[in-house]
Amino acid sequence: MCYRQHVKSACQLLVLALPMLAFSALGQPLDIRIAFVGAPDSAAHHGALLGLDEAKVQGEFLGQRYSLAVLEPNLEATSNFTAFVVAAAPEILLRLAERFPSQPVFNVSQTADDLRADCHPNLLHVMASDEMRSKAIGQWQQANPEASEVTARAWHPAFEKYAATQLNKRFEQKYGFTMNDDAWSGWAAVKLLSDMIARSQTGDGATLLAAIRENLAFDGQKGMDLSFADTGQLRQPLLLVVGEKLIGEAPVRGIADVEDLDSLISTVCAK
């Protein structure tokens, strides 16, 4: 019975693996090539590599082989990738989204709201937006009028619930520093992509893009199902921090339903 966290994870993996055993035995491995566009020494790249490690373990059971290529932002990408994980300037994000409309392009570093407003169909913002952070802080201050100097983050190394402790520990043991927003976003992009590939058994970008948009089942170690809004923004809880002390979460209980992730985002496209 899958009642402990590590046992639960193993059981879930086994459930995913069973329907694929015949495929793995008789067919060729499915090669999944992911491009990381950005600096190789960035936190986002380290997060993506941790996600890759987990994808490779899962792929051994499911007949999938994963690789992550680093592309400098000034280099022209090719279409030989299942998806792009991007920690680069807005113009790079937009150029990739327009050039490769059938492949998921994950934004794991940029927070600007105007990138979300245009609602590019294949541009998926794992990084929390400026608007989300502002609304999270506003909810907290409404509930706690005396609060000041509160910041909102996608991730924090002191977060412990929902197996976050284990994720933080894996990251810090691997790299020697703590996981931040960029690192979590890089990890989450690769993790949610590989989870979807495990379920669909395809590396086709267009198929995966549609599935991610419509049938994402991923909690990001945040305790509830996350999904992408029409704007391409990943709906997700945020963590509220004063200094380096974790003080709460948004949506803020008593101000909004704690599961109402739309209370933190705009869901309407500008065009």
C-alpha positions as CSV (number, residue, x, y, z in Angstrom):
1,M,0.0,0.0,0.0
2,C,1.4,3.4,-1.1
3,Y,1.2,5.3,2.1
4,R,4.7,6.7,2.8
5,Q,6.1,9.5,0.6
6,H,9.0,7.5,-0.9
7,V,6.9,4.4,-1.3
8,K,4.1,6.4,-2.9
9,S,6.5,7.8,-5.5
10,A,7.8,4.4,-6.3
11,C,4.3,3.0,-6.6
12,Q,3.3,5.9,-8.9
13,L,6.3,5.2,-11.1
14,L,5.4,1.5,-11.2
15,V,1.8,2.4,-12.3
16,L,3.2,4.5,-15.1
17,A,5.7,1.8,-16.1
18,L,3.3,-1.2,-16.3
19,P,1.5,-0.2,-19.6
20,M,4.9,0.5,-21.2
21,L,6.7,-2.7,-20.5
22,A,5.9,-4.2,-23.8
23,F,6.9,-1.1,-25.6
24,S,10.2,-1.0,-23.7
25,A,10.9,-4.6,-24.4
26,L,10.0,-4.6,-28.2
27,G,10.5,-1.0,-29.3
28,Q,13.3,1.5,-29.5
29,P,13.9,3.9,-26.6
30,L,12.2,7.3,-27.0
31,D,14.9,10.0,-27.3
32,I,13.9,13.3,-25.7
33,R,16.1,16.3,-26.5
34,I,15.5,19.4,-24.4
35,A,17.2,22.7,-25.1
36,F,18.2,25.0,-22.2
37,V,18.7,28.5,-23.5
38,G,20.7,30.6,-21.1
39,A,23.8,30.7,-19.0
40,P,25.2,27.3,-18.0
41,D,26.1,28.6,-14.5
42,S,22.7,30.0,-13.8
43,A,20.4,28.7,-11.0
44,A,17.7,28.0,-13.6
45,H,20.2,25.6,-15.4
46,H,21.1,23.9,-12.2
47,G,17.4,23.4,-11.5
48,A,16.8,22.0,-15.0
49,L,19.7,19.6,-14.5
50,L,18.1,18.3,-11.3
51,G,14.8,17.8,-13.2
52,L,16.8,16.0,-15.9
53,D,18.3,13.6,-13.3
54,E,14.8,12.7,-12.1
55,A,13.6,12.3,-15.7
56,K,16.4,9.9,-16.5
57,V,15.5,7.7,-13.5
58,Q,11.9,7.6,-14.6
59,G,12.9,7.1,-18.2
60,E,14.8,3.9,-17.4
61,F,11.5,2.3,-16.5
62,L,9.6,3.7,-19.5
63,G,11.9,3.3,-22.4
64,Q,12.9,7.0,-22.6
65,R,16.3,8.7,-22.9
66,Y,16.6,12.3,-21.9
67,S,19.3,14.9,-22.8
68,L,19.6,18.6,-22.1
69,A,21.7,20.7,-24.4
70,V,22.8,24.2,-23.4
71,L,22.3,26.9,-26.1
72,E,23.8,30.3,-25.7
73,P,21.0,33.0,-26.2
74,N,22.8,34.5,-29.2
75,L,22.9,31.2,-31.1
76,E,20.2,30.1,-33.5
77,A,18.3,27.1,-32.2
78,T,17.0,24.3,-34.4
79,S,13.8,22.4,-34.4
80,N,15.5,19.2,-33.2
81,F,14.2,19.6,-29.7
82,T,11.1,18.5,-28.0
83,A,10.9,21.7,-25.9
84,F,12.9,24.8,-24.9
85,V,13.6,25.8,-21.3
86,V,14.6,29.5,-21.4
87,A,16.4,31.7,-18.9
88,A,17.1,34.6,-21.2
89,A,15.9,38.0,-22.2
90,P,12.3,38.6,-23.3
91,E,13.2,39.1,-26.9
92,I,14.9,35.6,-26.9
93,L,11.7,34.1,-25.4
94,L,9.5,35.7,-28.0
95,R,11.8,34.8,-30.9
96,L,11.8,31.2,-29.9
97,A,8.1,31.1,-29.4
98,E,7.4,32.6,-32.8
99,R,10.0,30.5,-34.6
100,F,8.9,27.1,-33.1
101,P,5.1,27.4,-32.7
102,S,4.6,23.7,-32.3
103,Q,7.1,23.2,-29.4
104,P,6.6,24.2,-25.7
105,V,8.8,27.2,-24.8
106,F,9.1,27.4,-21.0
107,N,10.0,30.8,-19.4
108,V,11.9,30.1,-16.2
109,S,13.3,33.5,-15.4
110,Q,11.3,36.5,-16.7
111,T,8.6,38.0,-14.5
112,A,7.2,40.9,-16.7
113,D,3.4,41.0,-17.0
114,D,3.4,42.1,-20.7
115,L,5.0,38.7,-21.7
116,R,1.8,37.0,-20.4
117,A,-0.7,39.5,-21.8
118,D,-0.1,38.6,-25.5
119,C,-0.9,34.9,-24.8
120,H,1.5,33.2,-27.2
121,P,0.0,29.6,-27.5
122,N,3.3,27.8,-26.9
123,L,4.9,30.2,-24.4
124,L,4.5,28.7,-20.9
125,H,5.5,30.9,-17.9
126,V,6.7,28.7,-15.1
127,M,8.3,31.7,-13.3
128,A,5.8,33.6,-11.2
129,S,4.8,37.0,-12.7
130,D,5.2,40.5,-11.2
131,E,1.4,40.6,-10.9
132,M,1.2,37.4,-9.0
133,R,3.8,38.6,-6.5
134,S,2.0,42.0,-6.1
135,K,-1.4,40.3,-5.5
136,A,0.1,37.8,-3.0
137,I,1.6,40.7,-1.0
138,G,-1.6,42.6,-1.2
139,Q,-3.6,39.7,0.2
140,W,-1.1,39.3,3.0
141,Q,-1.2,43.0,3.9
142,Q,-5.0,42.9,3.8
143,A,-5.0,40.1,6.4
144,N,-2.1,41.6,8.3
145,P,-2.3,45.5,8.0
146,E,0.8,45.9,10.2
147,A,3.0,43.9,7.8
148,S,5.7,45.6,5.9
149,E,8.6,44.6,3.7
150,V,7.0,41.4,2.7
151,T,8.1,39.7,-0.5
152,A,6.5,36.9,-2.5
153,R,8.5,34.1,-4.0
154,A,7.9,31.0,-6.0
155,W,10.2,29.0,-3.8
156,H,12.1,29.2,-0.5
157,P,14.7,26.9,1.0
158,A,12.8,26.9,4.3
159,F,9.6,25.5,2.7
160,E,9.0,22.0,4.2
161,K,5.6,20.8,3.3
162,Y,4.6,18.5,0.4
163,A,8.0,16.9,0.1
164,A,9.6,20.3,-0.4
165,T,12.2,19.4,2.2
166,Q,13.4,16.5,0.1
167,L,13.5,18.6,-3.0
168,N,15.5,21.3,-1.3
169,K,17.8,18.7,0.2
170,R,18.5,17.1,-3.2
171,F,19.3,20.4,-4.8
172,E,21.6,21.6,-2.0
173,Q,23.4,18.3,-1.8
174,K,24.0,18.4,-5.6
175,Y,25.1,22.0,-5.9
176,G,26.1,23.3,-2.5
177,F,23.7,26.2,-2.5
178,T,20.0,26.6,-1.8
179,M,17.1,26.4,-4.3
180,N,15.6,29.8,-5.3
181,D,12.8,30.9,-7.7
182,D,14.9,30.4,-10.8
183,A,16.2,27.0,-9.8
184,W,12.7,25.8,-8.9
185,S,11.3,27.1,-12.2
186,G,14.0,25.3,-14.1
187,W,13.4,22.1,-12.2
188,A,9.6,22.4,-12.6
189,A,9.7,22.9,-16.3
190,V,11.7,19.8,-16.9
191,K,9.8,17.8,-14.3
192,L,6.3,18.6,-15.6
193,L,7.4,18.0,-19.2
194,S,8.9,14.6,-18.3
195,D,5.8,13.6,-16.3
196,M,3.7,14.4,-19.4
197,I,6.0,12.4,-21.6
198,A,5.7,9.5,-19.2
199,R,1.9,9.5,-19.5
200,S,1.7,10.2,-23.3
201,Q,4.8,8.2,-24.5
202,T,5.6,10.8,-27.2
203,G,8.3,13.3,-27.8
204,D,6.2,15.3,-30.3
205,G,6.2,18.9,-29.2
206,A,2.7,19.8,-30.5
207,T,1.1,16.8,-28.8
208,L,2.8,17.5,-25.5
209,L,1.9,21.2,-25.8
210,A,-1.8,20.4,-26.1
211,A,-1.6,17.9,-23.3
212,I,0.2,20.3,-20.9
213,R,-2.3,23.0,-21.7
214,E,-5.3,20.8,-21.2
215,N,-4.4,17.9,-18.9
216,L,-1.5,18.9,-16.6
217,A,-1.2,16.9,-13.4
218,F,1.7,18.4,-11.5
219,D,2.0,19.8,-8.0
220,G,5.5,21.1,-8.1
221,Q,5.9,20.0,-4.4
222,K,3.4,22.8,-3.6
223,G,0.5,20.6,-2.4
224,M,-2.1,21.2,-5.1
225,D,-2.6,20.6,-8.8
226,L,-1.0,23.4,-10.9
227,S,-2.2,24.3,-14.4
228,F,-1.5,26.9,-17.1
229,A,-3.9,29.8,-17.6
230,D,-4.8,31.0,-21.1
231,T,-2.1,33.6,-20.6
232,G,0.4,30.9,-20.4
233,Q,1.1,31.6,-16.7
234,L,1.5,28.6,-14.4
235,R,-1.1,28.9,-11.6
236,Q,0.8,28.2,-8.4
237,P,0.8,29.2,-4.7
238,L,3.4,31.7,-3.6
239,L,5.5,31.9,-0.5
240,L,5.5,35.1,1.6
241,V,8.8,36.1,3.2
242,V,10.2,38.8,5.5
243,G,13.9,39.1,5.3
244,E,14.8,35.4,4.9
245,K,12.0,34.2,7.2
246,L,9.1,32.3,5.6
247,I,5.9,33.7,7.2
248,G,3.0,32.5,5.1
249,E,1.5,31.4,1.7
250,A,-0.8,32.9,-0.9
251,P,-3.6,32.7,-1.6
252,V,-4.0,34.0,1.9
253,R,-6.6,32.2,4.0
254,G,-9.4,34.5,5.1
255,I,-8.8,36.8,2.1
256,A,-9.2,34.2,-0.7
257,D,-9.9,30.5,-0.9
258,V,-6.5,28.9,-0.5
259,E,-7.1,26.8,-3.6
260,D,-8.2,29.8,-5.7
261,L,-5.0,30.2,-7.6
262,D,-6.8,32.6,-10.1
263,S,-6.9,35.1,-7.3
264,L,-3.3,35.7,-8.0
265,I,-3.3,36.1,-11.7
266,S,-5.0,37.7,-14.7
267,T,-6.6,35.1,-16.9
268,V,-7.6,37.4,-19.8
269,C,-5.5,37.9,-22.9
270,A,-4.8,41.4,-24.2
271,K,-5.8,40.3,-27.7
